[in-house]
Amino acid sequence: MSNSTIHSTPSNAKAPRCGILAPAFALPDATQSAEAEPVRLRAWRQRRPVLLALLPAEAGEQRVAWLRALAARRDDLDYARAVTLAIVGGDREAVRALWRQADVAFPLLADASGETLAAYLGARHTLPALALVNRYSVLLALLPAADASAAPDLDAALTEFAYAEQEDCECTIPAWPAEEDEL
């Protein structure tokens, strides 16, 4: 498994452990028409890693800040080949309004029942978190916000994705080659 120093879990014991299959979901994309097919995690299985922004309704305005922070790092996330999805607590129309307010280019998935957020964060979820899922649908890390005003830890997420990509490599080069000035 990967660098355990960046793995953390919410205080609720019902949140999933890292290293197991990530909870599956099929949620409506609030950025698309109501007739569009739901978005499923398994759509990226064996293709690309997925960065999930888990944004409970209780997080309020912090959700907009998180969405904008993710959008600002789009180039870095693209370089990591990570698909970015936001799972947002609330009905489709409320999530669509949040999407318009945040003005981001990635899908916002409406979790009206809160079941998907609870599957990732535990039943008493109130703070946002990032969930990192590798291309085999294994949950690599949960990176919850430290408090109500904390920004997402995208540097830790990108490090985790880079480590997972090296770990998955079946080539013979070392996982972390020495820097040129160290030689």
N, C-alpha and C positions, 0 to 999 in steps of 0.2 A: 504494500500500500504506500501511500505517499507521505510526505512530511507531516507528521502528526501535530506539529506545533501550531499549524493554522486551523486545524480541525477544532471546531467547538460546536456544541449543541445547545439549543434553548434549555432553560431550566426545567421545563416540563418533560417528565420521563417518557411520555408517549410519542415524542418526536422520533423519527427513524434514526438508526445508527448509520454512520458512514460505512461504506464498503458493501452495502446490500443493494438490491435493486431499488431504484427510486420509485416512489408511488406513481402509478399510472394515472393518467387523466385524459378526459375528452371535454374540452371547454369551448364555448363560443368565443370567437375573436370579435371584440367590440369594434375593431377598425374595419370590419367587413360587413356585408349585408347580413341581415338576420337569416337568410336562406343558405348562407355559406356552411360548408361542412365544419364540424368542430375540430379544433386543433388537438392532436394527440401527441404525447411525448414519444411514442414508439415510431412516429414518422421520421425521426432522425436516428433511429437505432442503426448501428453499423455505418453511419454516415458522418455525423459531426457531433461534437460535444455541445451541451446545452447549458446556458446560464439562465437560471430562473430568478427573477426578482419577485420575491414573495411579499405582497403588499396588502396586509389586512386593512379593512375599512377603518379600524380604530387608529391607524397611523395618521389619518387626516392629511394635512398639508405636507407632511414629510414624504408622502408618496410622490408628489410632484418633484420635489428635490431629488429623490432617488431616480426617477425616470429621466430627468435632465442630466444627472451625473452619468448614467449609463449611456445616454445619447452622446455626451461629450467625449466618451472613450470608445466610440464606435470603431475607429480605425484599429485600436489595440485589440478589441474583441474580434474584429474581422481577421486580423493577423493570426489570432489564436484559433481561427475557424469556428468560433463559438456562435451558435444560434442564440439570440437573445429573445426571451419571452418574459413578459410580466404577467403574473397571476395576481389579479386584483380582487379584493373582497367587494361585493356589491352586485347589483343587477346590471344587465347589459347597458342600459341607458346611462346609468351613473358612471360606469367605466368608460363609456364612449365620451362623456363630458370631460372626464379626467384626461383622456387621450388628447382631446382638442386643447385643453388647457396646457398640458405638458408639451405638446407639439413634437412628438417623437415618431420615428419611422418604423419601429418594431411593433409586433402584435401585443395588444393588451387583452388578456383572456379574463372573462368575467366569471368569477366564482360566487354565484348568487347564494348558494347554500353554505359556503365556507368549508365544505368537506375537504376540498383539495388543499387549502391552506392548513387546515387542521392535520391532515395527513403528513405534511412536511414539518409544521411548527409545533404541533401539539394542540390540545383543545383550548388553552388559554393564550392564544396568539394575539398580541397587540402591537408588537414592534416588527418592522420589516426585517427581511433577511435575504441573503443570496444563497441559492442552492446550486451546486455545480454537479452536473451529471455528465459522465463520459459517454463515448459513442456506443458503449455497450449497455447503457441505461443504468449504470451503477452510480449511486450517490457518492461523490468524492468528498464533498464538504458542505456543511451548513455554516454560513457566516452571518450570525444575527447581529443586528444593530446593538451597540452597547447601551444606548439610551435613546430617548425620543428625538434628539437632535443630531444623532450621529449619521454620517454619510456612509454609503456602501464602501466596503473594503475591496475595491476593484484590483488593487495591486496584489492582494493575497489571492484573489480569484484567478488573475492572469498567471501568477506563479504556479498555482495548483494545476491549471490547464497545461502549462509548459512542462511541468514535472510529469503529469500523466501521459503526455504525448511521448516524452523520452522513455518512460517506463514501458510503454506499449511498443516501442520500436524493437523490431527483431533484427536490427543490424548489429554490426560488431563494434561500432564506435562507442566510446564511453558515454554515459548518460550526461555528464557535465564536464566537457573538455576544459582544460586549464586556459585561463586568459593568456594572451600573448605576452603581456608584461610580467607574468608569473614565471615564465619559462627561463 
